[in-house]
Amino acid sequence: MIAIENVQLAYTAGNATVHVLKNASMKVDAGESVAIVGPSGSGKTSLLLVLTGLETPDNGSVIFNGEHLNTLSNDARADIRRDSIGIVFQGFHLIPSLTARENVALPLDIAGAAGARKRAAGLLERVGLGHRLDHYPNAMSGGERQRVAIARALIHQPSLIVADEPTGNLDNQTGNSIADLLFELNQESKATLLLVTHDPSLAVRCQRQVRLHEGNLQEVHKPVATSTQ
């Protein structure tokens, strides 16, 4: 589903140039759950932006379902995200003036799809917020806002779900509940799940882990159990 090859990305701050990605390469198959791990500041969020076409790399290629994202126009990349990618941002990015139901329905409203509010209500019920349909984000807890953000990311039934530190701002109990929900949805819908995280307990639940280190991606090999006999 996803292939990035020799991707390079640098940012300029004043007279300094920071090389975030240096010849980064990876592949993700359809239906996989993959964790991108690494310390804070290693460039995980920048990689997420490149993978979803929100950022254009300086060099290299980003391929999603056979489409070379970095050769497409901004509008064409936006169409792919609208149709195929659900993104759960670390900061929720909910619109304060819209209710939970209106926030979730927004992607379908923009696309002019019918039944957006009904589908939004059903998804909010699915994530345990059926009683909060008409509440605004500022009246919700962090866990509730994260659930709204997840419902919004899923309303168009994407083939790829990308979550940036989905449990990073939550207490342990709420974070575990959010993680359970994401993996349940991965199994139920067979959507590819890509988690950007620095939490080892979340990363280990994925089928694979890829570490971002000094601008390169390295496969993390899980230890093989050995017999004690």
C-alpha positions as CSV (number, residue, x, y, z in Angstrom):
1,M,0.0,0.0,0.0
2,I,2.8,2.4,0.9
3,A,6.3,2.7,-0.3
4,I,8.8,5.5,0.4
5,E,12.2,5.3,-1.3
6,N,15.2,7.4,-0.4
7,V,13.1,10.2,1.0
8,Q,15.0,13.4,2.1
9,L,13.5,16.3,4.0
10,A,15.2,19.3,5.5
11,Y,14.0,22.4,7.3
12,T,15.8,25.8,7.4
13,A,15.7,27.8,10.6
14,G,17.6,31.1,10.2
15,N,21.1,30.1,9.0
16,A,20.8,26.5,10.1
17,T,19.5,23.6,8.1
18,V,18.1,20.6,9.9
19,H,18.0,17.3,7.9
20,V,15.0,15.5,9.3
21,L,14.9,12.6,6.8
22,K,18.0,11.2,5.1
23,N,17.3,8.6,2.4
24,A,14.5,7.1,4.4
25,S,12.9,4.0,2.9
26,M,10.1,1.6,4.0
27,K,7.2,-0.4,2.7
28,V,3.8,-1.1,4.4
29,D,1.4,-3.8,3.1
30,A,-2.4,-3.4,3.0
31,G,-3.9,-4.4,6.3
32,E,-0.7,-4.2,8.4
33,S,-0.4,-2.5,11.7
34,V,3.0,-0.7,11.9
35,A,4.5,1.5,14.6
36,I,7.0,4.2,13.7
37,V,9.0,4.7,16.9
38,G,11.8,7.0,18.0
39,P,12.5,9.7,20.6
40,S,10.8,13.0,20.7
41,G,12.2,15.3,18.0
42,S,13.4,12.5,15.8
43,G,11.1,13.6,13.0
44,K,8.2,11.1,13.3
45,T,5.5,13.7,12.7
46,S,7.4,15.0,9.7
47,L,7.5,11.5,8.3
48,L,3.7,11.2,8.9
49,L,3.2,14.4,6.9
50,V,5.3,13.1,4.0
51,L,3.5,9.7,4.0
52,T,0.0,11.4,3.8
53,G,1.0,14.0,1.2
54,L,0.7,16.9,3.6
55,E,4.4,17.6,3.1
56,T,6.5,17.2,-0.1
57,P,10.0,15.7,0.4
58,D,13.0,17.4,-1.1
59,N,14.0,14.2,-2.8
60,G,12.9,10.6,-3.1
61,S,9.5,9.1,-3.9
62,V,6.3,8.5,-1.9
63,I,3.9,5.9,-3.4
64,F,0.4,5.3,-2.1
65,N,-1.6,2.6,-3.8
66,G,0.5,3.1,-6.9
67,E,0.2,6.9,-7.0
68,H,3.4,8.9,-6.7
69,L,2.2,11.5,-4.2
70,N,5.1,13.9,-4.6
71,T,4.4,14.3,-8.3
72,L,0.7,15.2,-7.8
73,S,-0.9,18.6,-7.3
74,N,-2.0,19.7,-3.8
75,D,-5.6,19.2,-4.9
76,A,-5.0,15.7,-6.1
77,R,-3.3,14.7,-2.8
78,A,-6.2,16.2,-0.9
79,D,-8.6,14.1,-2.9
80,I,-6.6,10.9,-2.0
81,R,-6.7,11.9,1.7
82,R,-10.4,12.6,1.4
83,D,-11.1,9.2,-0.2
84,S,-8.6,6.8,1.4
85,I,-6.7,8.2,4.4
86,G,-8.0,8.9,7.9
87,I,-5.6,11.0,10.1
88,V,-5.8,11.3,13.9
89,F,-3.7,14.3,14.9
90,Q,-2.0,14.5,18.2
91,G,-3.7,17.8,19.0
92,F,-7.2,16.6,18.0
93,H,-7.8,19.5,15.5
94,L,-11.5,19.7,16.3
95,I,-13.4,22.8,15.3
96,P,-14.5,24.5,18.6
97,S,-17.7,26.0,17.1
98,L,-19.0,22.6,15.9
99,T,-20.6,19.8,18.0
100,A,-19.1,16.3,18.2
101,R,-21.6,15.2,15.6
102,E,-20.9,18.1,13.3
103,N,-17.1,17.7,13.6
104,V,-17.3,14.0,12.7
105,A,-19.7,14.7,9.8
106,L,-17.6,17.5,8.4
107,P,-15.5,15.4,5.9
108,L,-18.7,14.0,4.3
109,D,-20.4,17.4,4.4
110,I,-17.5,18.9,2.5
111,A,-17.7,16.0,0.0
112,G,-21.5,16.6,-0.4
113,A,-22.3,13.0,0.7
114,A,-25.8,12.2,1.9
115,G,-26.6,11.0,5.4
116,A,-23.5,12.5,6.9
117,R,-25.1,13.4,10.3
118,K,-26.7,9.9,10.6
119,R,-23.3,8.2,9.9
120,A,-21.6,10.5,12.3
121,A,-24.0,9.7,15.1
122,G,-23.5,6.0,14.5
123,L,-19.7,6.3,14.7
124,L,-19.9,8.3,17.8
125,E,-22.1,5.6,19.3
126,R,-19.5,3.1,18.2
127,V,-16.7,4.9,20.1
128,G,-18.8,5.3,23.2
129,L,-20.0,8.9,22.7
130,G,-23.6,8.4,21.7
131,H,-24.6,10.6,24.7
132,R,-22.3,13.4,23.6
133,L,-23.5,14.0,20.1
134,D,-24.4,17.7,20.6
135,H,-21.7,18.7,23.0
136,Y,-18.9,21.0,22.0
137,P,-15.1,20.1,22.2
138,N,-14.5,22.5,25.1
139,A,-17.1,20.6,27.2
140,M,-15.3,17.3,26.7
141,S,-12.3,15.5,28.3
142,G,-9.1,14.8,26.4
143,G,-10.2,11.2,25.9
144,E,-13.6,12.2,24.6
145,R,-12.0,14.6,22.1
146,Q,-9.6,11.9,20.9
147,R,-12.6,9.6,20.3
148,V,-14.3,12.3,18.3
149,A,-11.1,12.7,16.3
150,I,-11.0,9.0,15.6
151,A,-14.6,8.9,14.6
152,R,-14.0,11.8,12.2
153,A,-10.9,10.0,10.7
154,L,-13.0,6.9,10.1
155,I,-16.3,8.4,8.7
156,H,-15.2,8.0,5.1
157,Q,-14.1,4.4,5.6
158,P,-10.4,4.9,4.8
159,S,-8.1,2.1,3.7
160,L,-5.3,3.7,5.7
161,I,-5.6,5.0,9.3
162,V,-2.7,7.2,10.5
163,A,-2.5,8.2,14.2
164,D,0.1,10.6,15.6
165,E,0.8,9.9,19.2
166,P,-2.8,8.9,19.8
167,T,-2.3,8.2,23.5
168,G,0.4,10.8,24.2
169,N,-1.8,13.4,26.0
170,L,-4.1,10.9,27.8
171,D,-4.0,9.1,31.2
172,N,-3.1,5.4,31.2
173,Q,-6.7,4.1,31.4
174,T,-8.0,6.4,28.7
175,G,-4.9,5.8,26.5
176,N,-5.3,2.0,26.8
177,S,-9.0,2.4,25.8
178,I,-8.1,4.5,22.7
179,A,-5.4,2.0,21.7
180,D,-7.9,-0.9,22.1
181,L,-10.3,0.9,19.8
182,L,-7.8,1.6,17.1
183,F,-6.7,-2.1,17.0
184,E,-10.3,-3.3,17.0
185,L,-11.0,-1.1,14.0
186,N,-7.9,-2.3,12.3
187,Q,-9.1,-5.9,12.6
188,E,-12.7,-5.2,11.7
189,S,-12.2,-3.0,8.7
190,K,-8.9,-4.5,7.5
191,A,-7.6,-1.0,7.1
192,T,-3.9,-0.5,7.3
193,L,-2.9,1.1,10.7
194,L,0.1,3.3,11.0
195,L,0.9,4.5,14.5
196,V,3.5,7.2,15.2
197,T,4.5,6.8,18.9
198,H,7.2,6.9,21.5
199,D,5.3,4.6,23.8
200,P,6.9,1.0,23.7
201,S,3.7,-0.6,25.2
202,L,1.7,0.7,22.2
203,A,4.3,0.0,19.6
204,V,4.7,-3.7,20.7
205,R,1.0,-4.3,19.9
206,C,1.7,-3.6,16.2
207,Q,2.7,-6.4,13.8
208,R,5.9,-4.5,13.0
209,Q,8.0,-1.6,14.4
210,V,10.1,0.7,12.4
211,R,12.5,3.1,14.2
212,L,13.4,6.5,12.9
213,H,17.0,7.1,13.8
214,E,19.2,10.0,12.5
215,G,16.9,10.5,9.6
216,N,16.8,6.8,8.5
217,L,14.2,4.1,9.0
218,Q,15.4,0.8,10.6
219,E,13.3,-2.3,11.1
220,V,12.9,-3.3,14.7
221,H,13.2,-7.0,15.2
222,K,11.2,-8.6,18.0
223,P,13.1,-11.0,20.2
224,V,12.5,-14.7,19.4
225,A,11.4,-16.8,22.3
226,T,13.8,-19.6,23.3
227,S,13.2,-22.8,25.1
228,T,14.4,-23.0,28.8
229,Q,14.7,-26.8,28.6
